[in-house]
Structures are given as C-alpha cells and as structure tokens.
C-alpha cells in the first residue's frame, strides 16, 4: 500500500477520455487516471464526497469490442487542480466484471505513461 492508502498504483492517462453520467448522458468531465479500483476526473464543478454515480467512458476505438465502458463509483475527494479553473475528483470503483477489468487494463496499457513523470 502506498503512503496515501492506495492499494494499486494509478496510471495517469496521456489521452484524456470523456466521462458521462450513464443515465442522462451529461458530460461530467475528463478521466485523467485510471486503475481497476478507481479513477480521477477533472472538471469545472467537482463532485460531492460520498456521491455514488453511474459513469460511462466513451472508448476511443473498436479494439475494445464495445463503444463504452460503464461502472458505478463513489466520489472520495475533490480538490483544486493545478489549473485553477478546474477541480479534480478521486473515485473508487465499486465493482468491475471480468470484461470491464480487461478493458481497463487495455486502456492503461494503451494510454498510460510508461515511466515516471518528473
């Protein structure tokens, strides 16, 4: 476990994927990092801590076998982004099925940083 209590190291995404509310289709922000246990989202408004949300990520191409990835998550924290016009929110993914886990791992491999950013 790392120093802030996270079990899995997150992969920051080089290519930010758009995130939507599953039920309404409303654009919520951009996914900026991702693991099979959680994600980080940047947007203008942030999210209330503890909010349970149904989220959908539109996938960038057909290699995933589906057009979108949907999951439920709980917002755990929000704080100002390095860009003061935005907030960043950490979500804990409630549960992923085997198919969704495979998609997340492919996304991490395709779009994640390969080394440390300094």
C-alpha positions as CSV (number, residue, x, y, z in Angstrom):
1,X,0.0,0.0,0.0
2,X,1.4,3.4,-0.9
3,X,1.7,6.4,1.5
4,X,-1.9,7.7,0.9
5,X,-3.6,4.4,1.4
6,X,-4.0,3.4,-2.2
7,X,-3.5,-0.4,-2.8
8,X,-2.9,-0.1,-6.6
9,X,-0.7,2.4,-8.3
10,X,-2.7,4.6,-10.7
11,X,-1.7,5.1,-14.3
12,X,-2.1,8.6,-15.5
13,X,-3.6,8.8,-18.9
14,X,-1.8,10.6,-21.7
15,X,-5.0,10.9,-23.6
16,X,-7.9,12.2,-21.5
17,X,-11.1,10.3,-22.1
18,X,-14.5,11.9,-21.8
19,X,-16.7,10.8,-18.9
20,X,-20.5,10.9,-18.9
21,X,-23.4,10.3,-16.5
22,X,-24.7,6.9,-17.6
23,X,-28.4,7.7,-17.0
24,X,-28.5,11.2,-18.6
25,X,-25.6,11.3,-21.0
26,X,-24.5,14.5,-19.4
27,X,-20.7,15.2,-19.9
28,X,-19.2,15.2,-16.4
29,X,-15.5,15.8,-17.3
30,X,-12.4,14.0,-18.4
31,X,-10.8,10.9,-17.0
32,X,-7.2,11.7,-16.2
33,X,-6.1,8.5,-14.5
34,X,-7.4,5.0,-14.0
35,X,-7.0,1.6,-12.3
36,X,-9.3,-1.3,-11.9
37,X,-10.1,0.1,-8.5
38,X,-10.5,3.8,-9.1
39,X,-10.2,6.8,-11.3
40,X,-9.5,10.5,-11.2
41,X,-11.7,13.0,-13.1
42,X,-11.1,16.7,-13.8
43,X,-14.0,19.1,-14.4
44,X,-15.2,22.6,-13.5
45,X,-17.5,21.8,-10.6
46,X,-16.1,18.8,-8.7
47,X,-18.3,16.2,-7.1
48,X,-19.7,15.8,-3.6
49,X,-17.7,13.4,-1.5
50,X,-19.5,10.2,-1.0
51,X,-21.8,10.6,-4.0
52,X,-22.5,7.2,-5.8
53,X,-22.6,7.7,-9.5
54,X,-23.2,5.6,-12.6
55,X,-20.4,6.6,-15.0
56,X,-19.7,5.9,-18.7
57,X,-16.4,6.4,-20.6
58,X,-16.7,6.5,-24.4
59,X,-13.9,4.3,-25.8
60,X,-11.6,5.7,-28.5
61,X,-11.8,2.9,-31.0
62,X,-13.1,-0.6,-31.8
63,X,-10.2,-2.6,-30.3
64,X,-12.1,-3.0,-27.1
65,X,-15.1,-4.8,-28.6
66,X,-17.6,-2.2,-27.2
67,X,-18.1,1.5,-27.7
68,X,-18.3,2.4,-24.0
69,X,-17.3,1.3,-20.5
70,X,-19.8,1.8,-17.7
71,X,-19.3,1.3,-14.0
72,X,-20.6,2.6,-10.6
73,X,-18.2,4.6,-8.4
74,X,-18.1,6.6,-5.2
75,X,-16.5,10.0,-5.1
76,X,-14.0,10.1,-2.3
77,X,-12.4,13.5,-2.5
78,X,-12.3,16.7,-4.6
79,X,-9.5,19.4,-4.6
80,X,-8.3,22.2,-6.9
81,X,-6.4,21.0,-10.0
82,X,-3.0,22.5,-10.9
83,X,-5.1,24.6,-13.3
84,X,-7.1,26.9,-11.0
85,X,-10.1,26.8,-13.4
86,X,-10.7,23.1,-12.6
87,X,-11.2,20.6,-9.8
88,X,-10.0,17.1,-9.7
89,X,-12.0,14.3,-8.0
90,X,-11.0,10.8,-7.0
91,X,-13.5,8.0,-7.4
92,X,-13.4,4.5,-6.0
93,X,-14.9,2.0,-8.5
94,X,-17.5,-0.1,-6.7
95,X,-17.1,-3.3,-8.8
96,X,-15.9,-4.3,-12.2
97,X,-16.8,-7.5,-14.0
98,X,-14.1,-9.5,-15.8
99,X,-14.9,-7.9,-19.1
100,X,-14.7,-4.4,-17.7
101,X,-11.4,-5.2,-15.9
102,X,-9.9,-6.4,-19.2
103,X,-11.0,-3.1,-20.9
104,X,-9.5,-1.0,-18.1
105,X,-6.2,-2.9,-18.3
106,X,-6.1,-2.3,-22.1
107,X,-6.8,1.4,-21.6
108,X,-4.0,1.6,-19.0
109,X,-1.6,-0.1,-21.4
110,X,-2.6,1.9,-24.4
111,X,-2.8,5.4,-22.9
112,X,-0.9,5.2,-19.6
113,X,2.5,6.7,-19.1
114,X,5.3,4.1,-19.4
115,X,7.6,5.7,-16.9
116,X,7.8,8.3,-14.2
117,X,7.0,11.9,-15.0
118,X,9.4,14.4,-13.5
